[in-house]
Amino acid sequence: MTDMSGIQAVTDPATLPETTAPGRATGRATVKPDTGARTEAAAGVITDARERIDDLDGRIIGLVQERMAVSAVIQRERIGSGGRRVNLSREMEVLEHYRGQLGRPGTALAMTLLELCRGRI
């Protein structure tokens, strides 16, 4: 069975490869269901790394929310002074900055950030 990410899911333990360890009898490898790891050590590394990612995601979300608030201040001041809500040349600078730092996917990320930050006044 293959999920949408293209990763093959193992649903039948009989399809797992035989594994041996020095001094142990041959047995079936076991997949740690929440990590996909086949050893306790790997499962521990994955669990720790996922906790770190969850922490980073929380910080990223907080920074995006802060960016949205700062953008609202800029838009309010720009509109209040008779300007337009969006400054396209500034948005192009942001897009170029993200592309330069992260490659082509950085442009998509910047577009998402700009979309989140527009019109929230």
ROVO-659965 format. One record per atom (N, C-alpha, C): residue in one letter; x negated, y, z negated. Coordinates in steps of 0.1 Angstrom, whole numbers, plus 5000, padded with zeros to 4 digits. Example, Ala and Ser with C-alpha at 12.3 -4.5 7.8 and 13.67 -1.06 7.14 Angstrom:
<zadrens>
a486849434922/a487749554922/a486849674922/s487249784929/s486349894929/s487150004921/
</zadrens>
This chain:
<zadrens>
m499249885000/m500050005000/m499150125000/t499450225008/t498750355008/t499550465005/d499150554995/d499950674992/d499650785002/m500250904999/m500151015009/m498751065010/s497951045000/s496551095001/s495651005009/g496150885013/g495350795021/g494550695013/i494750705000/i494050614991/i494850484989/q494150374991/q494850244990/q495150214975/a496350184972/a496750154958/a496750004957/v496149954946/v496149804944/v497349774935/t498249694940/t499349654933/t499349504928/d498549424934/d498449284931/d497049254925/p496949224912/p495649194907/p494849084914/a495548994920/a494948884927/a494148934939/t494349064944/t493649114955/t492349184951/l492149194938/l490949264933/l489749174936/p488549234938/p487349144941/p486949074928/e486248964930/e485648894918/e484448974913/t484248984900/t483149054895/t482448964885/t481148984884/t480348904874/t479449004868/a479148974855/a478149054848/a477148954842/p475948994840/p474948904834/p475448844821/g475448714821/g475848644809/g477348624807/r478048664817/r479548654816/r480148564827/a481248514824/a481948434834/a482548524845/t482748464857/t483348544868/t484748574864/g485148694866/g486548744863/g486948844873/r488148894872/r488748994880/r488349134875/a488049224884/a487849364879/a489249424875/t489249504866/t490449564862/t490449714864/v491449764870/v491549914873/v492149974861/k491550084856/k492150154845/k493250244852/p494550214849/p495650274857/p495650424857/d495250494846/d495350634846/d494150704853/t493150624856/t491950684862/t491550624876/g491950504878/g491550424890/g490150364888/a489550384877/a488150334874/a488250184872/r487150114874/r487049974872/r486249934860/t485650034853/t484950004840/t485350114830/e485150074817/e485550164806/e484650284807/a483350264810/a482450384811/a482850484822/a483250434833/a483650524844/a484950584840/a485850514834/a487150574829/a486850684819/g485850664810/g485550774801/g485050894807/v484150874817/v483650994825/v484751064832/i485650994838/i486751054846/i487651124836/t488051064825/t488851124815/t488251254810/d487051254807/d486351384802/d486351484813/a486051444825/a485951544837/a487351594839/r488351514838/r489751564840/r490151664830/e489751644817/e489951744807/e489251874810/r488051864815/r487351994819/r488152064830/i488551984840/i489352044851/i490652104846/d491352044837/d492552094831/d492252234824/d491152234817/d490752364811/d490452474821/l489652434831/l489352524842/l490552574849/d491552484852/d492752524858/d493552624850/g493552604837/g494252694828/g493552834828/r492252834828/r491552964829/r491753034843/i491752954854/i492053004867/i493453074868/i494452994862/i495853054862/i495853184854/g495253184843/g495153314835/g494553424843/l493453394850/l492753504858/l493653544870/v494453454876/v495353494886/v496453584881/q496953544869/q497953634863/q497453774860/e496153774855/e495553904852/e495353984865/r494953914876/r494753984889/r496154034894/m497153964892/m498554014896/m498854144888/a498554144876/a498854264868/a498054384872/v496854364875/v495954474880/v496454524893/s496754424902/s497254464915/s498554544914/a499454514905/a500654584903/a500354734899/v499354754891/v498954884887/v498454964899/i497654904907/i497154964919/i498255004929/q499254914931/q500354934940/q501255054934/r501455044922/r502355154915/r501655294917/e500355304915/e499655424917/e499655474932/r499355374940/r499355404955/r500655454960/i501755384956/i503055424960/i503455554954/g503155574941/g503455694934/g502755824940/s501655804946/s500955914952/s501255934967/g502355854972/g502755874985/g502155774995/g501355684990/g500755584999/g501555465001/r501055365009/r501755245012/r501555135001/r502455045000/r502354934990/r501054854993/v500754825005/v499654735009/v498654805016/n497354785013/n496254845020/n495554735028/l495854725041/l495454615049/l493854605050/s493254715051/s491754715052/s491154655039/r491754685028/r491254625015/r491554475015/e492654435020/e493054285021/e492054215030/m491654275041/m490654215050/m489354195043/e488954295034/e487654285027/e487754165017/v488954145011/v489154035002/v489053905009/l489753895021/l489653775029/l488253735033/e487553835037/e486153815042/e485253765030/h485453825018/h484653785006/h484953645003/y486153605003/y486453464999/y485953365010/r486153405023/r485553315033/r484053305032/g483453415030/g481953415028/g481453325017/q482253325006/q481853244994/q482253104995/l483453075001/l483952935000/l484252875014/g483852945025/g484052895038/g485552915042/r485952845053/r487252855058/r488352835048/p488252735039/p489352715029/p489452845020/g488352915018/g488453035010/g489453135016/t489553145029/t490553235035/t491953205031/a492253075031/a493553025027/a493853065012/l492853045004/l492953074990/l493153224988/a492453304995/a492553444994/a493953494999/m494453435009/m495853465014/m496853435004/t496653324997/t497653284986/t497553384975/l496353424971/l496253524960/l496853654964/l496553704977/l497153824981/l498653814981/e499253704986/e500653684986/e501253694972/l500553634962/l501053634948/l500953784943/c500053854948/c499853994942/c500554104949/r501254074960/r501954184967/r503354204961/g503754334961/g505154364957/g505554334944/r504654314934/r505054284921/r504954404912/i505754504915/i505754624907/i507054654900/
</zadrens>
